Amino acid sequence: MVVEMLENKTIEIFERFGPIVGPRSHAAQLREEILGSLGSGLVTILDFQNVETLNASFSDELIAKLVVELGLEKFGETVKIINASDSIKSVVNFVVDSRLKQL
């Protein structure tokens, strides 16, 4: 069996946006960056270490739209979320669930 080894690209959300993450426009730029790197076989790791608050609009624009564009399975294979607090996980899960119900 041949196992394809994918490289990782870690995006430290705190380093880019600080402890309070909000603007939808920032999320759109980051989503395009992630989509651009998918063709190169990279696994994108979204590291939420030290992020205190995640705006639902940012989460929708970045994560929920990626889930819709890629499909849940491919998203799970190519994008990983780490170091997210329970409140951030709750926002992400709510927004993704809401977006998927609209389909």
Z-matrix of the N, CA and C atoms (Angstrom, degrees):
N
C 1 1.450
C 2 1.534 1 108.68
N 3 1.295 2 115.47 1 133.44
C 4 1.460 3 121.36 2 178.20
C 5 1.525 4 107.99 3 -95.90
N 6 1.322 5 115.50 4 127.71
C 7 1.457 6 121.10 5 178.85
C 8 1.514 7 107.93 6 -109.71
N 9 1.323 8 116.04 7 122.15
C 10 1.458 9 120.94 8 178.69
C 11 1.525 10 108.50 9 -80.25
N 12 1.307 11 116.21 10 123.09
C 13 1.456 12 121.19 11 179.26
C 14 1.525 13 108.70 12 -94.88
N 15 1.305 14 115.81 13 120.72
C 16 1.452 15 120.74 14 178.84
C 17 1.520 16 109.57 15 -101.02
N 18 1.311 17 115.67 16 142.76
C 19 1.458 18 120.61 17 176.19
C 20 1.525 19 108.70 18 -82.27
N 21 1.314 20 114.94 19 163.11
C 22 1.453 21 120.78 20 178.49
C 23 1.512 22 110.84 21 -109.51
N 24 1.310 23 115.44 22 144.03
C 25 1.463 24 122.67 23 171.67
C 26 1.524 25 105.66 24 -125.20
N 27 1.324 26 116.34 25 112.72
C 28 1.463 27 120.12 26 -178.77
C 29 1.518 28 110.33 27 -94.16
N 30 1.329 29 114.86 28 128.61
C 31 1.458 30 121.93 29 175.59
C 32 1.520 31 106.64 30 -111.60
N 33 1.318 32 115.76 31 113.13
C 34 1.458 33 121.31 32 179.54
C 35 1.531 34 108.15 33 -86.72
N 36 1.316 35 115.19 34 104.90
C 37 1.457 36 121.88 35 -174.48
C 38 1.535 37 110.91 36 -60.49
N 39 1.328 38 117.56 37 -42.72
C 40 1.463 39 121.35 38 179.57
C 41 1.528 40 111.26 39 -59.78
N 42 1.321 41 116.71 40 -42.14
C 43 1.467 42 120.49 41 -178.74
C 44 1.525 43 111.51 42 -64.37
N 45 1.317 44 117.07 43 -32.84
C 46 1.463 45 121.03 44 -178.96
C 47 1.524 46 113.50 45 -84.44
N 48 1.332 47 115.68 46 -38.90
C 49 1.466 48 118.95 47 -168.55
C 50 1.521 49 115.00 48 -124.32
N 51 1.318 50 118.09 49 -9.25
C 52 1.455 51 120.89 50 -178.90
C 53 1.517 52 112.25 51 88.20
N 54 1.344 53 117.20 52 -170.49
C 55 1.458 54 120.81 53 -173.69
C 56 1.535 55 114.58 54 -77.81
N 57 1.324 56 116.71 55 -18.70
C 58 1.463 57 120.76 56 179.33
C 59 1.521 58 107.68 57 -119.27
N 60 1.321 59 115.16 58 111.09
C 61 1.464 60 121.19 59 -171.96
C 62 1.520 61 108.97 60 -105.68
N 63 1.356 62 116.17 61 124.45
C 64 1.439 63 116.33 62 -173.51
C 65 1.503 64 119.81 63 -142.97
N 66 1.328 65 120.51 64 -52.93
C 67 1.464 66 119.23 65 -167.80
C 68 1.529 67 114.67 66 -60.88
N 69 1.312 68 114.75 67 130.19
C 70 1.467 69 121.67 68 178.29
C 71 1.525 70 110.82 69 -60.28
N 72 1.334 71 117.00 70 -34.53
C 73 1.469 72 120.25 71 -178.42
C 74 1.528 73 111.45 72 -63.59
N 75 1.325 74 117.47 73 -37.00
C 76 1.467 75 120.29 74 176.64
C 77 1.524 76 110.68 75 -65.14
N 78 1.314 77 115.87 76 -40.08
C 79 1.462 78 120.71 77 179.57
C 80 1.530 79 111.24 78 -64.82
N 81 1.319 80 116.73 79 -39.37
C 82 1.471 81 120.47 80 179.97
C 83 1.526 82 110.58 81 -62.92
N 84 1.328 83 116.64 82 -42.24
C 85 1.471 84 120.42 83 178.08
C 86 1.522 85 110.89 84 -63.91
N 87 1.319 86 116.63 85 -42.49
C 88 1.461 87 120.93 86 179.95
C 89 1.527 88 110.85 87 -66.98
N 90 1.336 89 117.41 88 -38.77
C 91 1.464 90 120.85 89 177.83
C 92 1.526 91 110.56 90 -60.85
N 93 1.328 92 116.63 91 -43.23
C 94 1.467 93 120.41 92 178.70
C 95 1.534 94 110.90 93 -64.20
N 96 1.310 95 116.89 94 -38.01
C 97 1.463 96 121.18 95 176.86
C 98 1.535 97 110.76 96 -62.18
N 99 1.316 98 115.87 97 -44.01
C 100 1.471 99 120.29 98 179.28
C 101 1.518 100 110.67 99 -65.36
N 102 1.322 101 117.19 100 -45.63
C 103 1.466 102 120.18 101 179.16
C 104 1.525 103 110.69 102 -60.69
N 105 1.326 104 117.12 103 -37.29
C 106 1.458 105 121.01 104 178.88
C 107 1.517 106 113.08 105 -66.16
N 108 1.319 107 116.94 106 -30.63
C 109 1.466 108 119.38 107 -178.13
C 110 1.526 109 112.70 108 -87.52
N 111 1.320 110 118.75 109 -10.23
C 112 1.467 111 120.63 110 -178.61
C 113 1.521 112 112.53 111 -64.34
N 114 1.310 113 116.80 112 -36.14
C 115 1.461 114 120.15 113 -179.67
C 116 1.512 115 113.26 114 -65.05
N 117 1.316 116 116.60 115 -20.69
C 118 1.470 117 119.99 116 -179.76
C 119 1.517 118 111.92 117 -87.62
N 120 1.317 119 117.61 118 2.29
C 121 1.452 120 120.93 119 177.39
C 122 1.510 121 114.47 120 82.52
N 123 1.312 122 118.18 121 13.95
C 124 1.455 123 120.98 122 -179.69
C 125 1.529 124 111.66 123 -80.33
N 126 1.315 125 116.02 124 142.00
C 127 1.452 126 121.78 125 167.43
C 128 1.526 127 105.63 126 -93.84
N 129 1.300 128 117.02 127 123.88
C 130 1.461 129 121.25 128 -179.01
C 131 1.520 130 109.25 129 -93.32
N 132 1.318 131 115.28 130 125.62
C 133 1.455 132 121.65 131 177.20
C 134 1.517 133 107.87 132 -105.88
N 135 1.323 134 115.97 133 119.81
C 136 1.456 135 121.81 134 176.00
C 137 1.524 136 107.05 135 -95.49
N 138 1.321 137 115.83 136 108.04
C 139 1.460 138 121.88 137 -176.13
C 140 1.526 139 109.51 138 -98.32
N 141 1.331 140 115.76 139 115.47
C 142 1.455 141 121.86 140 -177.41
C 143 1.532 142 113.16 141 -99.01
N 144 1.320 143 116.66 142 19.16
C 145 1.473 144 121.05 143 177.26
C 146 1.527 145 109.62 144 -53.70
N 147 1.328 146 117.09 145 130.79
C 148 1.472 147 125.51 146 177.93
C 149 1.524 148 115.04 147 71.67
N 150 1.320 149 118.45 148 3.60
C 151 1.465 150 120.35 149 175.18
C 152 1.524 151 107.39 150 -82.38
N 153 1.326 152 116.00 151 125.56
C 154 1.463 153 121.44 152 -177.30
C 155 1.523 154 112.49 153 -90.60
N 156 1.328 155 115.70 154 -40.48
C 157 1.460 156 120.64 155 -174.36
C 158 1.518 157 110.19 156 -138.10
N 159 1.321 158 115.39 157 137.06
C 160 1.459 159 122.21 158 176.99
C 161 1.518 160 107.99 159 -123.04
N 162 1.319 161 116.95 160 119.10
C 163 1.452 162 123.35 161 179.13
C 164 1.531 163 109.76 162 -68.81
N 165 1.321 164 116.68 163 140.05
C 166 1.468 165 120.94 164 179.84
C 167 1.527 166 111.63 165 -60.95
N 168 1.322 167 117.61 166 -34.49
C 169 1.467 168 120.80 167 179.16
C 170 1.523 169 111.12 168 -64.27
N 171 1.333 170 117.07 169 -42.35
C 172 1.468 171 121.47 170 177.53
C 173 1.522 172 109.45 171 -62.60
N 174 1.320 173 116.05 172 -46.77
C 175 1.457 174 121.26 173 -179.46
C 176 1.529 175 111.65 174 -60.65
N 177 1.315 176 116.56 175 -41.68
C 178 1.461 177 120.93 176 178.65
C 179 1.525 178 110.75 177 -64.30
N 180 1.327 179 115.38 178 -48.31
C 181 1.471 180 120.07 179 -176.17
C 182 1.528 181 111.79 180 -65.18
N 183 1.311 182 116.67 181 -37.93
C 184 1.463 183 120.10 182 -177.66
C 185 1.518 184 112.06 183 -88.63
N 186 1.292 185 117.50 184 -63.35
C 187 1.459 186 121.06 185 -168.51
C 188 1.526 187 112.61 186 -82.58
N 189 1.329 188 117.39 187 -50.51
C 190 1.461 189 119.38 188 -177.22
C 191 1.528 190 111.86 189 -62.80
N 192 1.329 191 116.77 190 -41.37
C 193 1.467 192 118.70 191 178.70
C 194 1.526 193 111.34 192 -67.87
N 195 1.331 194 117.92 193 -34.34
C 196 1.470 195 119.73 194 175.06
C 197 1.525 196 110.68 195 -63.91
N 198 1.334 197 116.53 196 -41.97
C 199 1.464 198 120.26 197 178.66
C 200 1.524 199 109.99 198 -59.79
N 201 1.323 200 117.09 199 -43.61
C 202 1.467 201 120.57 200 179.76
C 203 1.522 202 110.78 201 -67.25
N 204 1.335 203 117.53 202 -45.23
C 205 1.467 204 120.88 203 -177.48
C 206 1.526 205 112.53 204 -66.79
N 207 1.326 206 116.88 205 -40.04
C 208 1.464 207 120.77 206 -175.55
C 209 1.516 208 112.84 207 -92.27
N 210 1.303 209 117.14 208 -25.48
C 211 1.454 210 121.52 209 -169.12
C 212 1.524 211 108.05 210 89.79
N 213 1.307 212 115.90 211 149.92
C 214 1.461 213 121.10 212 -174.47
C 215 1.527 214 112.31 213 -60.79
N 216 1.324 215 117.11 214 -41.32
C 217 1.468 216 120.17 215 -178.20
C 218 1.529 217 111.86 216 -65.70
N 219 1.319 218 117.11 217 -49.72
C 220 1.469 219 120.22 218 -179.88
C 221 1.528 220 111.20 219 -65.48
N 222 1.338 221 117.01 220 -37.60
C 223 1.458 222 119.74 221 175.77
C 224 1.522 223 109.69 222 -57.85
N 225 1.326 224 116.86 223 -47.25
C 226 1.458 225 121.46 224 -179.52
C 227 1.515 226 113.56 225 -62.70
N 228 1.321 227 116.87 226 -27.68
C 229 1.467 228 121.24 227 179.17
C 230 1.521 229 112.39 228 -82.98
N 231 1.331 230 117.99 229 -27.03
C 232 1.464 231 120.43 230 -169.96
C 233 1.524 232 114.91 231 -115.02
N 234 1.331 233 117.33 232 -13.55
C 235 1.464 234 120.60 233 -179.86
C 236 1.527 235 108.02 234 -130.58
N 237 1.308 236 116.20 235 128.20
C 238 1.468 237 121.94 236 177.97
C 239 1.522 238 108.66 237 -121.11
N 240 1.319 239 115.65 238 140.86
C 241 1.458 240 121.82 239 177.31
C 242 1.525 241 107.14 240 -112.45
N 243 1.338 242 115.63 241 124.98
C 244 1.462 243 119.66 242 -179.44
C 245 1.523 244 110.57 243 -127.95
N 246 1.311 245 115.01 244 159.00
C 247 1.468 246 123.27 245 175.01
C 248 1.526 247 113.82 246 56.87
N 249 1.317 248 116.74 247 31.12
C 250 1.465 249 120.66 248 177.70
C 251 1.522 250 109.20 249 -90.05
N 252 1.313 251 116.52 250 133.69
C 253 1.466 252 121.25 251 176.68
C 254 1.528 253 109.24 252 -67.60
N 255 1.321 254 115.60 253 166.83
C 256 1.466 255 119.79 254 177.76
C 257 1.521 256 111.64 255 -60.24
N 258 1.338 257 117.53 256 -36.78
C 259 1.468 258 119.52 257 -179.78
C 260 1.525 259 111.19 258 -68.82
N 261 1.314 260 117.30 259 -37.53
C 262 1.474 261 120.42 260 176.75
C 263 1.522 262 110.01 261 -67.22
N 264 1.322 263 117.44 262 -43.34
C 265 1.471 264 120.83 263 177.28
C 266 1.521 265 110.65 264 -59.24
N 267 1.323 266 115.92 265 -39.47
C 268 1.455 267 120.52 266 -179.86
C 269 1.525 268 111.22 267 -63.80
N 270 1.325 269 116.97 268 -44.75
C 271 1.472 270 121.19 269 178.34
C 272 1.525 271 109.80 270 -61.93
N 273 1.326 272 117.02 271 -47.80
C 274 1.468 273 121.00 272 -178.55
C 275 1.521 274 110.37 273 -60.84
N 276 1.323 275 117.49 274 -47.86
C 277 1.466 276 120.40 275 -178.99
C 278 1.518 277 111.83 276 -62.28
N 279 1.324 278 117.34 277 -41.86
C 280 1.456 279 121.23 278 179.23
C 281 1.529 280 111.01 279 -62.30
N 282 1.327 281 116.28 280 -47.39
C 283 1.464 282 120.92 281 -175.83
C 284 1.530 283 110.90 282 -67.67
N 285 1.325 284 117.38 283 -43.15
C 286 1.464 285 120.31 284 178.98
C 287 1.520 286 109.96 285 -63.85
N 288 1.319 287 116.97 286 -44.40
C 289 1.461 288 121.63 287 178.81
C 290 1.533 289 110.64 288 -59.22
N 291 1.325 290 116.18 289 -45.67
C 292 1.472 291 121.09 290 179.04
C 293 1.516 292 111.42 291 -61.27
N 294 1.321 293 116.39 292 -44.40
C 295 1.476 294 121.36 293 -178.94
C 296 1.524 295 109.82 294 -64.17
N 297 1.323 296 117.95 295 -42.22
C 298 1.466 297 120.47 296 -178.55
C 299 1.530 298 111.52 297 -68.36
N 300 1.313 299 117.44 298 -30.81
C 301 1.467 300 120.65 299 178.49
C 302 1.520 301 111.73 300 -69.72
N 303 1.333 302 117.26 301 -20.76
C 304 1.464 303 121.75 302 179.52
C 305 1.528 304 112.06 303 -77.92
N 306 1.318 305 117.03 304 -14.75
C 307 1.477 306 120.23 305 -177.88
C 308 1.498 307 112.01 306 -75.48
